[in-house]
């Protein structure tokens, strides 16, 4: 009996990933909704606290694999960031800073009003600043979206991620020091992690293109080489306790400005990226417990509404100054709602670092579940309403 149980346990993840992929394919075909919403739903239902098909993921190996999948997405996001555009139109950056700070303050006040401790409220506020690059990039590629809302959402997402990593690391630093008198030390340590992570990613962004040019294989081997480099970079930052998020973003950003060209077929890193996307969203949803989701439901709904309002208003406030209409400004704000993957990976890293206070963030589980399913749908609708994506890209492509 024990041998049979061991065999079933070893098959749980491959079978669950296959089921998630099938449900995603058929779900997208029948409903037109993003595949990743179905991946997350399957991962949540099959997890140990729910149906119990999936064992609780091993924090080390599973988290590293999820980080690699996330790193590929972040590299692609960084590659699509145009610093020259941000210099030419600084109001985009101002809008990003404004909506992030508004979100931080609003979520902090709401969390405190619901009775959260000061450190928990700070962590919730820090995490809420972010937008999930995995959801954003995946849905944009799946919808074949392009235009002002799409590009602004990508640029603001990158800014949100960096700010959220800085604020969350500072909050973790405060918890480690155990006193708010050490705010300066916590902020400094967070800034050092950010700078070293960015420097590491930038070095990869200089060395890898130079190596490919030296080999004379920029065209055919670029995708594999960059995928391997992302895996190595994530492994290094994971081991050294740096930020894989910032490092992978910096890698992609530097690669873009080293004039490395990607073809359309290389988005999502091909079959490897597709597979790891399924793994990533199933893993994230499998960490959630329905009891924590239910317990944090009321605060979660409040946080989702507050995030939607602050991000939308923050971007709309600078819409005309940055050269778009109020309507497109509002849709850009709605596009920044997805959150789930980014939050879970940061929390898992904090838990590995010994920050036990994250266990108390019950609202995070509920927010993650809500936005794991509905975040991609809201993003998809925003892109369609902005007329930057077809309502059903699969049918249009087939035609």
HUHU-V345913 format. One record per residue. N is the residue number from 1. RES is the residue in one small letter. OMEGA is omega as a letter, one per 20 degrees, with the letter a starting at -180 (none if undefined). Layout:
<<N,RES,OMEGA> <N,RES,OMEGA>>
This chain:
<<1,x,a> <2,x,r> <3,x,r> <4,x,r> <5,x,r> <6,x,r> <7,x,r> <8,x,r> <9,x,a> <10,x,r> <11,x,a> <12,x,a> <13,x,r> <14,x,r> <15,x,a> <16,x,r> <17,x,r> <18,x,r> <19,x,r> <20,x,r> <21,x,r> <22,x,r> <23,x,r> <24,x,a> <25,x,a> <26,x,r> <27,x,r> <28,x,a> <29,x,a> <30,x,a> <31,x,a> <32,x,a> <33,x,a> <34,x,a> <35,x,a> <36,x,r> <37,x,r> <38,x,r> <39,x,a> <40,x,a> <41,x,r> <42,x,r> <43,x,r> <44,x,a> <45,x,a> <46,x,a> <47,x,a> <48,x,a> <49,x,a> <50,x,a> <51,x,r> <52,x,r> <53,x,r> <54,x,r> <55,x,r> <56,x,a> <57,x,r> <58,x,a> <59,x,a> <60,x,a> <61,x,a> <62,x,r> <63,x,r> <64,x,r> <65,x,r> <66,x,r> <67,x,r> <68,x,r> <69,x,r> <70,x,r> <71,x,r> <72,x,r> <73,x,a> <74,x,r> <75,x,r> <76,x,r> <77,x,r> <78,x,r> <79,x,a> <80,x,r> <81,x,a> <82,x,a> <83,x,r> <84,x,r> <85,x,r> <86,x,r> <87,x,r> <88,x,a> <89,x,a> <90,x,a> <91,x,r> <92,x,r> <93,x,r> <94,x,r> <95,x,r> <96,x,r> <97,x,a> <98,x,a> <99,x,r> <100,x,a> <101,x,r> <102,x,r> <103,x,r> <104,x,a> <105,x,a> <106,x,a> <107,x,r> <108,x,a> <109,x,a> <110,x,r> <111,x,r> <112,x,r> <113,x,r> <114,x,r> <115,x,r> <116,x,r> <117,x,a> <118,x,a> <119,x,r> <120,x,r> <121,x,r> <122,x,r> <123,x,r> <124,x,a> <125,x,r> <126,x,a> <127,x,a> <128,x,r> <129,x,a> <130,x,r> <131,x,a> <132,x,r> <133,x,a> <134,x,r> <135,x,a> <136,x,a> <137,x,a> <138,x,a> <139,x,r> <140,x,r> <141,x,a> <142,x,a> <143,x,a> <144,x,a> <145,x,r> <146,x,a> <147,x,a> <148,x,a> <149,x,a> <150,x,a> <151,x,r> <152,x,r> <153,x,r> <154,x,a> <155,x,r> <156,x,r> <157,x,r> <158,x,r> <159,x,r> <160,x,a> <161,x,a> <162,x,r> <163,x,a> <164,x,r> <165,x,r> <166,x,a> <167,x,a> <168,x,r> <169,x,r> <170,x,r> <171,x,r> <172,x,r> <173,x,r> <174,x,r> <175,x,a> <176,x,a> <177,x,r> <178,x,a> <179,x,r> <180,x,r> <181,x,a> <182,x,a> <183,x,a> <184,x,r> <185,x,a> <186,x,r> <187,x,a> <188,x,r> <189,x,r> <190,x,r> <191,x,r> <192,x,r> <193,x,a> <194,x,a> <195,x,a> <196,x,r> <197,x,r> <198,x,r> <199,x,r> <200,x,r> <201,x,r> <202,x,r> <203,x,r> <204,x,a> <205,x,r> <206,x,a> <207,x,a> <208,x,r> <209,x,r> <210,x,r> <211,x,r> <212,x,r> <213,x,r> <214,x,r> <215,x,a> <216,x,a> <217,x,a> <218,x,a> <219,x,a> <220,x,a> <221,x,a> <222,x,a> <223,x,a> <224,x,a> <225,x,a> <226,x,r> <227,x,r> <228,x,r> <229,x,r> <230,x,r> <231,x,r> <232,x,a> <233,x,r> <234,x,r> <235,x,r> <236,x,a> <237,x,r> <238,x,a> <239,x,a> <240,x,r> <241,x,r> <242,x,a> <243,x,r> <244,x,r> <245,x,a> <246,x,a> <247,x,a> <248,x,r> <249,x,a> <250,x,r> <251,x,r> <252,x,a> <253,x,a> <254,x,r> <255,x,r> <256,x,a> <257,x,r> <258,x,r> <259,x,r> <260,x,a> <261,x,r> <262,x,r> <263,x,a> <264,x,a> <265,x,a> <266,x,r> <267,x,a> <268,x,a> <269,x,r> <270,x,a> <271,x,r> <272,x,r> <273,x,r> <274,x,a> <275,x,a> <276,x,r> <277,x,r> <278,x,r> <279,x,a> <280,x,a> <281,x,r> <282,x,r> <283,x,a> <284,x,a> <285,x,a> <286,x,r> <287,x,a> <288,x,r> <289,x,a> <290,x,r> <291,x,r> <292,x,r> <293,x,a> <294,x,a> <295,x,a> <296,x,a> <297,x,a> <298,x,r> <299,x,a> <300,x,r> <301,x,r> <302,x,a> <303,x,r> <304,x,r> <305,x,a> <306,x,r> <307,x,r> <308,x,a> <309,x,a> <310,x,a> <311,x,r> <312,x,a> <313,x,a> <314,x,r> <315,x,a> <316,x,a> <317,x,a> <318,x,a> <319,x,a> <320,x,r> <321,x,a> <322,x,r> <323,x,r> <324,x,a> <325,x,r> <326,x,a> <327,x,r> <328,x,r> <329,x,r> <330,x,a> <331,x,r> <332,x,r> <333,x,r> <334,x,a> <335,x,a> <336,x,a> <337,x,a> <338,x,a> <339,x,b> <340,x,a> <341,x,a> <342,x,a> <343,x,a> <344,x,a> <345,x,r> <346,x,a> <347,x,r> <348,x,r> <349,x,r> <350,x,r> <351,x,r> <352,x,r> <353,x,r> <354,x,a> <355,x,a> <356,x,a> <357,x,a> <358,x,r> <359,x,a> <360,x,a> <361,x,a> <362,x,a> <363,x,a> <364,x,r> <365,x,a> <366,x,r> <367,x,a> <368,x,a> <369,x,r> <370,x,a> <371,x,r> <372,x,a> <373,x,a> <374,x,r> <375,x,r> <376,x,r> <377,x,r> <378,x,r> <379,x,r> <380,x,r> <381,x,a> <382,x,a> <383,x,r> <384,x,r> <385,x,r> <386,x,a> <387,x,r> <388,x,r> <389,x,r> <390,x,a> <391,x,r> <392,x,a> <393,x,a> <394,x,r> <395,x,a> <396,x,a> <397,x,r> <398,x,r> <399,x,none>>
